[in-house]
Amino acid sequence: MRDILIGTAQFEARDGDKERNLERIRDLTALAAREGAEAVSFHECCITGYTFLQTLSRERLLALAEPVPGGPSASRLAEIAREHGTVVLAGLLERDGDHIHNTCVAAGPEGFLAKHRKIHTFISPYLTPGDRHTVFDLRGARAGILICYDNNLPENARITALLGAEIIFMPHVTSGTESTMPGRGIIAREVWENRKRDPVRCRQEFLGPKGREWLLKWLPARAWENGVYAVFSNAIGIDHNTVKNGNAMIIDPYGEILVESRKLDDDVVVGLCTPEKIERSSGRRYLRARRPELYARLVEPPPAGQKPVTEPGWRLERPEEKK
């Protein structure tokens, strides 16, 4: 790996409005590029909108989904990348035959670079989970992608690091949802809508256990235990029936926050990722200390008839129709 400037963004996407969302991606990419960013990451399904997908029928999801590469949104990302001379990572629904995937696309000035299909889908029963981990070359670095819930399982970050990732992009739509954990829960819509008159209240909600405090319980651990840079992007503001806290950040291989946005608005932050932190990190020592011969239990199949279940800690709405 070499020194590389990475950007990570937050913005308030509009449900189903691809054109408007792609324009915001273009604007924020321009801001990151002016600060020298060689790659900039955006949140989960930021092109289509995310949480509202739970309300859509299979037919409507298929209509919203596109091929990757080759679809119009992936092509637009490549245009944005060429315009600003940087790599852009953004999320959408991918259509592959009759399968629908929650996918993050990486595009550079040269065109399509990579895609990752979310492994742990839950927002809709009509989505097909991904079946592999993703690592690709990023301008002299090795990068991986894990989408939202993928990052909650330590195994996914560990495997991505073992595949050679030095930077893991972690696009999310998270926080501000129902929870049994102390202090966590829903952020009221009026808190966001009144943020200019009362920014203190909004900031307290976003930085407290409903938002940033919860992220910091586990997100730095993924970076620290694997000796990687974690590039966290998140929605901010209204996302269907929830309010998201943003807090786009980059965490270094020591588990420390390198850069972070606390802006109560669309924003992008840029940080310098350097190789020496990876080389000196505890996580890289832990990778070398592994004893795989003792880990057979990790890959044992579940008991007969038991299937993996990915579920959020909050109640999903019913799709408008089920077919």
ZAMARGU-4260 file (C-alpha; in steps of 0.2 Angstrom, whole numbers, plus 5000, padded with zeros to 4 digits):
<rodrens>
0) 5000/5000/5000 | 5005/5018/4997 | 4999/5034/5005 | 4981/5037/4998 | 4968/5051/5002
5) 4951/5043/5004 | 4934/5052/5006 | 4918/5046/5014 | 4901/5055/5012 | 4884/5057/5020
10) 4869/5064/5012 | 4850/5063/5013 | 4844/5052/4999 | 4827/5053/4991 | 4817/5037/4990
15) 4816/5031/4972 | 4824/5047/4965 | 4839/5040/4956 | 4842/5056/4946 | 4842/5068/4961
20) 4853/5055/4971 | 4866/5054/4958 | 4867/5073/4957 | 4871/5073/4975 | 4884/5060/4973
25) 4891/5070/4959 | 4892/5086/4970 | 4900/5078/4985 | 4912/5069/4974 | 4917/5086/4967
30) 4920/5092/4985 | 4931/5077/4989 | 4941/5078/4973 | 4945/5096/4977 | 4953/5090/4993
35) 4963/5077/4983 | 4953/5062/4987 | 4957/5047/4975 | 4942/5038/4981 | 4925/5043/4989
40) 4912/5031/4996 | 4893/5034/4998 | 4881/5025/5009 | 4871/5009/5006 | 4858/5010/4992
45) 4861/5028/4991 | 4856/5029/4972 | 4839/5021/4975 | 4835/5024/4993 | 4835/5010/5006
50) 4823/5008/5021 | 4808/5011/5010 | 4813/4995/5000 | 4804/4985/5013 | 4787/4992/5007
55) 4790/4987/4989 | 4783/4971/4980 | 4795/4960/4970 | 4789/4968/4954 | 4793/4986/4960
60) 4810/4980/4966 | 4814/4973/4949 | 4808/4989/4941 | 4820/4999/4952 | 4835/4987/4950
65) 4848/4988/4936 | 4862/4977/4928 | 4879/4980/4935 | 4890/4984/4926 | 4881/4990/4910
70) 4866/4998/4918 | 4863/5017/4918 | 4867/5021/4936 | 4884/5011/4935 | 4887/5021/4919
75) 4884/5037/4928 | 4895/5033/4942 | 4909/5030/4929 | 4905/5047/4921 | 4907/5055/4938
80) 4923/5046/4941 | 4930/5052/4925 | 4924/5070/4927 | 4933/5071/4944 | 4947/5059/4942
85) 4943/5049/4957 | 4935/5032/4961 | 4917/5032/4967 | 4908/5019/4977 | 4889/5019/4978
90) 4875/5008/4982 | 4860/5002/4972 | 4849/4987/4968 | 4857/4976/4955 | 4846/4965/4944
95) 4854/4949/4938 | 4841/4939/4928 | 4827/4936/4941 | 4838/4939/4956 | 4839/4956/4965
100) 4855/4961/4975 | 4859/4975/4987 | 4875/4980/4978 | 4889/4992/4981 | 4898/4997/4964
105) 4916/5004/4963 | 4919/5014/4947 | 4935/5024/4941 | 4939/5035/4927 | 4943/5019/4917
110) 4926/5012/4921 | 4919/4998/4931 | 4931/4991/4944 | 4921/4980/4956 | 4905/4976/4965
115) 4900/4968/4981 | 4883/4960/4984 | 4877/4962/5002 | 4879/4945/5011 | 4867/4948/5025
120) 4851/4955/5017 | 4835/4958/5027 | 4826/4973/5021 | 4816/4963/5009 | 4813/4944/5007
125) 4814/4947/4988 | 4833/4951/4989 | 4846/4937/4985 | 4861/4938/4997 | 4878/4938/4990
130) 4889/4923/4991 | 4907/4929/4991 | 4919/4942/4999 | 4926/4956/4988 | 4943/4963/4987
135) 4950/4974/4972 | 4965/4985/4967 | 4963/5003/4972 | 4977/5014/4965 | 4991/5005/4973
140) 4981/4999/4988 | 4970/4983/4991 | 4952/4987/4995 | 4937/4977/5001 | 4919/4981/5003
145) 4906/4975/5016 | 4889/4982/5017 | 4880/4987/5033 | 4875/4971/5042 | 4890/4962/5034
150) 4901/4972/5046 | 4892/4966/5062 | 4899/4949/5060 | 4918/4949/5064 | 4921/4934/5052
155) 4917/4945/5036 | 4930/4958/5041 | 4943/4945/5045 | 4941/4935/5029 | 4941/4952/5019
160) 4958/4956/5028 | 4965/4939/5025 | 4961/4941/5006 | 4973/4956/5006 | 4962/4971/5010
165) 4971/4986/5018 | 4956/4997/5017 | 4938/4991/5019 | 4924/5002/5013 | 4908/5000/5025
170) 4893/5008/5017 | 4878/5009/5029 | 4861/5015/5033 | 4860/5013/5051 | 4855/5020/5069
175) 4840/5028/5075 | 4829/5012/5075 | 4820/5002/5088 | 4831/4993/5101 | 4831/4984/5117
180) 4848/4991/5121 | 4849/5005/5135 | 4847/5022/5128 | 4845/5017/5110 | 4829/5019/5100
185) 4821/5030/5087 | 4826/5048/5083 | 4811/5059/5082 | 4808/5067/5065 | 4805/5084/5072
190) 4822/5084/5080 | 4830/5083/5062 | 4817/5095/5055 | 4821/5108/5069 | 4840/5106/5068
195) 4843/5124/5062 | 4833/5131/5077 | 4839/5118/5090 | 4856/5110/5083 | 4861/5106/5101
200) 4846/5094/5103 | 4849/5086/5086 | 4868/5084/5090 | 4864/5076/5106 | 4853/5063/5098
205) 4865/5060/5084 | 4881/5058/5095 | 4872/5048/5109 | 4868/5030/5111 | 4855/5031/5097
210) 4869/5035/5084 | 4887/5038/5086 | 4889/5030/5103 | 4882/5014/5097 | 4893/5014/5081
215) 4909/5016/5092 | 4904/5000/5102 | 4909/4989/5087 | 4915/4999/5072 | 4933/5003/5078
220) 4935/4985/5083 | 4933/4979/5065 | 4948/4990/5060 | 4958/4987/5076 | 4957/4968/5076
225) 4962/4966/5057 | 4974/4981/5055 | 4964/4989/5041 | 4957/5006/5038 | 4938/5006/5040
230) 4929/5019/5029 | 4911/5021/5036 | 4898/5030/5026 | 4880/5033/5032 | 4864/5041/5027
235) 4859/5057/5036 | 4842/5064/5039 | 4825/5056/5034 | 4826/5039/5027 | 4808/5033/5024
240) 4801/5032/5042 | 4818/5034/5051 | 4831/5047/5055 | 4849/5043/5052 | 4864/5052/5060
245) 4877/5052/5047 | 4894/5053/5056 | 4904/5048/5040 | 4921/5043/5047 | 4937/5034/5043
250) 4945/5023/5057 | 4963/5019/5056 | 4971/5002/5060 | 4973/5007/5078 | 4955/5009/5080
255) 4956/5028/5081 | 4945/5040/5071 | 4956/5048/5058 | 4942/5060/5051 | 4924/5062/5055
260) 4909/5073/5050 | 4898/5080/5064 | 4889/5091/5052 | 4870/5091/5053 | 4869/5091/5034
265) 4876/5083/5018 | 4895/5082/5020 | 4911/5073/5014 | 4927/5071/5024 | 4944/5066/5017
270) 4958/5057/5027 | 4976/5051/5022 | 4978/5033/5024 | 4996/5027/5026 | 5004/5010/5025
275) 5015/5012/5041 | 5000/5011/5053 | 4995/4994/5045 | 5012/4987/5046 | 5013/4992/5065
280) 4995/4988/5070 | 4990/4975/5083 | 4978/4967/5070 | 4992/4962/5058 | 5001/4953/5072
285) 4984/4945/5077 | 4982/4939/5059 | 5000/4931/5059 | 4996/4923/5076 | 4980/4914/5070
290) 4979/4895/5072 | 4966/4889/5059 | 4968/4871/5065 | 4958/4875/5080 | 4944/4884/5071
295) 4935/4870/5063 | 4919/4874/5074 | 4918/4891/5065 | 4914/4882/5048 | 4903/4868/5055
300) 4887/4867/5046 | 4871/4871/5057 | 4860/4857/5064 | 4849/4849/5051 | 4835/4860/5045
305) 4842/4876/5053 | 4846/4890/5041 | 4856/4906/5044 | 4844/4920/5049 | 4848/4939/5046
310) 4836/4950/5056 | 4837/4968/5062 | 4833/4973/5080 | 4818/4983/5074 | 4801/4978/5066
315) 4800/4978/5047 | 4785/4984/5038 | 4775/4972/5027 | 4778/4974/5008 | 4763/4982/5000
320) 4759/4965/4992 | 4768/4948/4992 | 4769/4936/4977
</rodrens>
